[in-house]
Amino acid sequence: MTLKPSVRQILLGKKKLWDLDAIFTDAWYSLHPSAARISSATIDTGVSQLTDVSGNNYTATQGTGTNQPAYQATGFNGFPSLSFDGTNDLLSFSIPQKYNQVVIAVVDTTNLQAETRTFMFCNFTSSQPLLLLSGSSNYRPAIFTNAFTAIQDLTIQDRAIFFWQIGGNGTGFNRTDVNASRLISSAHALSPISTFTSIGRNGGQDPNMRLSELVVLDNPSQDTIDRVHGIFAHRWWRLANLAVPLPSTHPYFLNPPTR
């Protein structure tokens, strides 16, 4: 079965909501029914294919039924998500890496195990993948949660907007605060010269998580990053009548971005 996206415009007064279709994205996967573009999920045993709506055709696929994440129609605050079982679920793609790329994702880590868990994997000989949780603060992504009013490292399991930045100076992955005013480089050098190859696992580092939206951006401005955080918070939290997981100082804490 293939879930066909429906098109729905959401207006704020007389202004139309800003969305990621207004910018160039390296890759974009979204399951929210209000998104300007909605990924189609092909369901066999689980989800065997998730379309990239960036226009670059980096479709995520999994041909083995037992390794397919489950589609949950109300898995994230009442909206759709993909559920990865923490054992062997994996979606594969080939997204080229670049300096200063940013990855932003809406993820539920409520059931995440306490060990390091790989979110996206890169096919380097000696790579440091994007992690959801780690014993080293250098590898924790920045996180927005309902539990905090300011940016925090990932020290709890929650539903959140995750942010990773690829080191433009060749020093590896970085974490950042909400305004990107501080960048702390990881201890392992990593030059982005290859591709992201999968989401969901890397060998024994399998995350038990729900994924609802993911975007890969090429060297975005701070305004673009703020807008992505704002529209993600709006559609995945505010439209569910929940408090948005943004600090009160965020430019889109009170209202979503408009065009």
C-alpha positions, 0 to 999 in steps of 0.5 A, spaced: 500 500 500 502 507 498 500 512 502 498 518 497 499 525 500 494 530 500 495 537 499 493 542 505 494 550 505 494 553 512 494 560 513 496 565 519 491 571 518 492 573 511 499 570 511 501 564 508 505 559 512 513 559 510 515 552 509 521 548 506 519 548 499 521 556 499 528 554 499 533 549 496 534 542 500 539 537 499 534 532 502 527 532 505 522 527 508 516 529 512 510 525 514 506 531 516 499 532 513 500 540 513 507 540 510 507 543 503 510 537 500 509 530 504 513 524 503 509 517 500 510 511 504 510 505 501 508 499 506 509 492 505 511 488 511 513 495 514 515 501 510 519 499 504 520 506 501 520 513 503 520 518 498 525 525 498 520 531 497 526 535 496 526 534 488 533 530 489 530 523 489 534 521 495 528 516 496 530 512 502 529 504 501 529 497 505 527 491 501 527 486 507 521 486 511 524 484 517 528 490 517 523 495 515 520 501 520 513 501 522 508 506 519 504 509 525 499 514 523 498 517 530 505 516 532 508 523 534 503 527 538 497 524 534 501 525 527 504 520 523 511 517 524 516 511 522 517 507 528 524 504 528 525 497 533 532 498 536 534 492 533 535 491 525 530 497 522 534 501 517 532 505 511 538 506 506 539 512 501 545 516 498 546 523 500 552 527 499 555 530 504 558 537 504 562 542 508 557 546 513 551 542 512 546 542 517 541 536 519 535 537 523 530 532 525 523 531 529 525 525 533 521 521 539 527 518 543 522 516 549 524 509 548 531 510 546 536 505 550 541 508 554 547 507 550 550 511 544 545 510 538 546 512 531 541 516 527 544 517 521 551 513 518 556 515 513 560 511 509 567 513 511 573 508 513 573 511 520 567 515 521 563 518 527 556 518 525 550 522 527 548 520 534 542 520 538 545 519 545 552 518 547 557 518 553 561 524 551 558 531 550 562 532 544 557 527 540 551 529 543 546 533 538 543 540 541 536 538 543 529 542 544 525 539 549 518 541 552 522 540 559 527 546 558 526 553 556 533 553 553 538 549 549 540 543 552 545 537 551 541 530 550 541 528 557 534 525 557 529 521 552 524 525 549 520 528 543 524 533 540 527 537 534 534 535 533 540 539 530 547 537 527 552 541 524 557 538 519 564 541 521 566 546 515 573 546 517 574 539 517 574 538 525 568 534 525 561 534 527 559 540 532 553 542 536 550 549 537 546 553 541 539 555 539 542 562 536 548 558 533 553 563 537 557 557 539 560 551 536 564 546 539 568 541 535 568 534 536 574 530 538 575 526 532 577 530 525 572 528 520 572 531 513 565 530 509 567 527 503 562 522 502 555 520 503 550 519 508 548 512 507 542 510 512 538 512 517 536 507 523 542 503 525 549 502 524 551 495 526 550 494 534 548 501 535 540 501 533 536 506 535 529 505 538 526 511 536 520 514 532 522 519 526 517 524 523 521 529 519 528 530 517 531 535 512 538 536 510 540 543 508 546 546 505 550 551 509 543 555 511 543 562 514 541 563 521 534 565 519 533 559 515 535 555 521 530 559 525 525 558 520 526 550 520 525 550 527 519 554 527 515 550 522 517 544 525 515 546 532 508 549 529 506 543 525 508 537 530 507 541 537 502 547 536 497 544 531 497 538 537 495 543 542 502 542 545 507 547 548 512 548 542 519 545 544 523 552 543 526 557 548 522 563 549 527 567 546 527 564 539 524 568 534 518 563 532 516 561 539 510 565 539 508 564 532 510 560 526 514 563 520 510 566 514 512 567 507 
